[in-house]
Amino acid sequence: MERDVTGACHCRGSAPPLAPESRAPNGAPAAAAVPVDGERERLEQLGRLAGDIAHDFGNLLTVILGACETAMDEVPPETPAGAAFARIADAGRRADVLCRRLVDHVGRVDAVPEPLDLNALLDEMRPLLECVAARRARLELRLAPGLPAVRLDAVQLQQVLLNLVCNACEASDPAGGTIAIATAAVDGGVELSVSDSGRGMDPETLLRVFDRHFTARPDGHGLGLAVVKSIVTAHGGTIEAHSAPGNGSRFTLRFPADASADPSGPGGTGSPAPTE
């Protein structure tokens, strides 16, 4: 199994044919054998592939739902087009729940960390993040130049960013708001923050915001921020949430710098300047 430049996974070749069913001398099916190392490895690869496909398909659904809900804001719901968009959005949400259940069942996909220029990744993701945020908020990128490289799995970091921006969008006022993504160099590493100008959270909600299956949304599943925290901590990072009712929310992530990275390589002085 390989990842291409987009982070999608591809499985090369085909699975070996299944062995004939073994039977006991009396003709009854024999007891199931414990998988040998090669078979166990193949099953693990299939599990990782299923998790990767579900994750990547979930990202595509995020874009589809974002575009659909933007269109719904422009089309009267009582028209045939408005009803069609509502059906698309409903089907997309149910498909998203199925994807997340599959990811939750398969478990965390093994990370493939590599030296990463955080600013470059954010610039690359900007069109996608703007599409996700567009239905309720304006996206701003505030990128500090000259960040040190960090050692992260780019695909999993994209998942983190999409989850945080989706949550910020849901918390934003339908009349419009701002979602800001900022980077900064801190002692020994890099800080990444995602903040919104939305309704904020009360202290009780804030205490449980990273709990698995906890959600304040009627249609939520409570996996997004739990997955975010597990990915961040698996990469040696930390995440903190700050919020107050009526004052929006801010999620701050910190990652250690990659000591093995070439200073002139990713994350060096070639990082882009702040943009909005």
N, C-alpha and C positions, 0 to 999 in steps of 0.2 A: 504494500500500500504506500502511495506517495502523495505528497501535497503539491499542488501547483502554485503559481505565483499568487493566485487569488485566495489560497488557503483551503481550496476544495480538495477532497481526498479522492483518489482514484485507485482502484484495485486492478493490478495487472495480472494477466493470465486467468486461468479458471481453476475452480476447486477440484481436487481429485475425486474420481468416482467413488460412490459409496460401496463398501465391501458387502458381499452377499451375507444375508442373515445367517448367523451360526445357530446350529441346533444341537441339542443334547442327543445321546445315543437313542433315547426313546422317541425321538422325533419332536419333542417339545422345544420351544424357543429357549436358547441358552440364556443364562443370567447376563444382564448388560455388563460389558467389560468397562473397566476404568479407562478413560481416554489416555492414549499414549502421549508422549511429549509433543510429537508433531501435530496430532489431532487437537490437543489442548491449545497449542499455539495458534492453530487455524481458527478455532472458536473464539479465542481472544481477539484475533485480528478482525473477525466478523463483527464482534461486539463493538470494537473501536470504530469500525467503518459505519455501523448503524448509528452510533452516537455522533460521528462527524457529519453524516448525511442529515440527520435530524437537526443538528445545530445550524448547518448551512441553509437548509430549507427554511428553518425558523427565521433566519436573517432576511431571506427573500420575502417571507410573509410579512415581516415588519415593514418593508418598503411598499408592498402591495396594500397593506392596511392603511399606511400613512397616506398614500395617494388616493385611496378610496374614500377615506374620511375627509380629506381636503375637498374632493369632488362633491361629497354629500353636503358640505357647507355651502356649495354654490348652486345646488339643484334642489328645488322644492321637493319634500319627501312624498307629497301626494301625486307626483307625476310618475309615469312608467319608468323613467330613468332613475328617479329618486328611489323607487321601490327596488329596482335592480341593484343599485349601489348598496342598499341596506342588506339585501340577500348576500351580496359578495362579502360585505364586512362581517356578517354573521358567520358565514362559512369559513372565512379567514381566521376568525377568532377561535372557532372550534378546532380548526387544523393546527393552530398555534398551541392550543392546550395539548393536543395529541403529540406534537413534536416535543414539548417540554416533558410530558410523561415518559416518552421514550428515552430522552436524555437522562431523566431522573432514574429510570429503571436500569439503563446500561451502566450508569455511573460516570464518574469524571473521566474524560478522554485524556490520555497521557499527553503532557505538555511537551512541546519541542522548543525550548528556549534558545534564543540566539541574540547577539548584540542588536539593539534596536534603537533607531532614532525616533523618539516619541513624537516630536514635532512633524516629521515627515509622514508618519503614520496618520496623524490627525489631518494633515493637509490632504492626504489621499482619501480619507474617509469623509471629508467635508460634504461632498454632494449627497451622500447617503444620509448623514446626520441632519443636514438641512431638510431633506425630504421627510424624515421622521418628525422633526420639530415643527415643520411648516404649518400644520393644521391649527396650532395654538400659540406658537411663540416664534421669536426671531432668534436665530443662533449666532453667537459671537465666539470667535476663537481668539484667545489672548495668549499667544505663544512667546515665551521668553527665549531669545536667541542663545546659542552656545551651550545647550544642555549637554551634560555627559550622557553617554550611551547607557542603556539599561539592558539587562538580560531577561527577556520575556518571550513568551509564545505570542506571536502577532495575532493569530486567529483567536486565541482566548482573550487577548486584550480588546480586540474588536467586539467580542461578545460582552465584555464588561462595559464598554462605552455605549453600546446600543441599549443595554439594560438601563443604564443610568439616564441616558437621554430620553428613553421611552417613559421612565418614571417621572422625570422632570416635566415632560410634555403633559402627562396625565394630571400633574399637580398644578399646571398653569391655568390661568383664567382663560375661559373660552374667548373672551374679548381681546386677548393678546397679552403677551408677556415676553420675557427674555430668558434664554438659557445660555449660560456662559461656560465655556470650557477653557481652563487656564493651566499653563505649565510654569514651573519655576525650578531653578536649581536650589537645593537645600544642602545642608551639611551632609556630605557623604552620599547624596543621591538626588532624586528628582521627585517633585511634587506635582500631582495632577488633580485638579478639582473640577467638579461639575456642580454648578449652582443654578437655581431657578428663582423667579420672582413670584412663585405661586402661593398657595394657601398655607403652606407649612404644616408642621405636625405638632400635636400636643405631647407633653412629656411621656405619657403612657405609650403612645404609638412609637415614639423615638426609641424607647427602651427595647422594644421588640422588633425594630425594623429589619434586623438581620436574622430573625428567627425563621426557621424552615416552616413553610406552609402558613405563616402569618401574613395577612393582607388586610388592608383597610378598604379595598375595592370590592364591590359586590361580585364582579366578574373576574376577580383576581385569583391566582393560584398560590401566591406566596413563595415562589421558587426563585424569582429574579434576583433579589438582593442577597439571598442565601448563597446562590451560585456565585454572584459577584465576590462576596467575601471569601468563599472557598478558593476561587482562582487567585485572588490577590495574596492571600496568606500562603498558598502553595508556591508562589514566586518570591517568597521572603519579604512581602510588602505588608503594609498596614492600611486600614481604612477606618475613617471616622465620619460620623454623621452629625451635623449641627442643624437645628431647626427650631422654629417657634411659630405658633399660630399667627398667620397674617404676614409673616416675614420671610417666606420661602424656605428653601432647604439648600444645604451645601454638603457634598460628599467629597472628602479629601483623601486621596490615595498617595502613599509614599513608597517608592521603590529604591533599593540600594543601587548605586552606580556599578556598572560592570567594570571591575578592575582589570580584566583581561583585554578590553576593547582598545583598539588603536585610536588615540585621541584625534587623529586626522580622518578617522572613518566615521561610521554612523554616529550621530549625536555630537559631532564636533562643531567647528565654527560654521559649517555649512547649513545649520538649522535655520529655518525661515524666521523672519522677524515677526513681531506680533501683527495679527490681522484681525479685521472685524467684518 
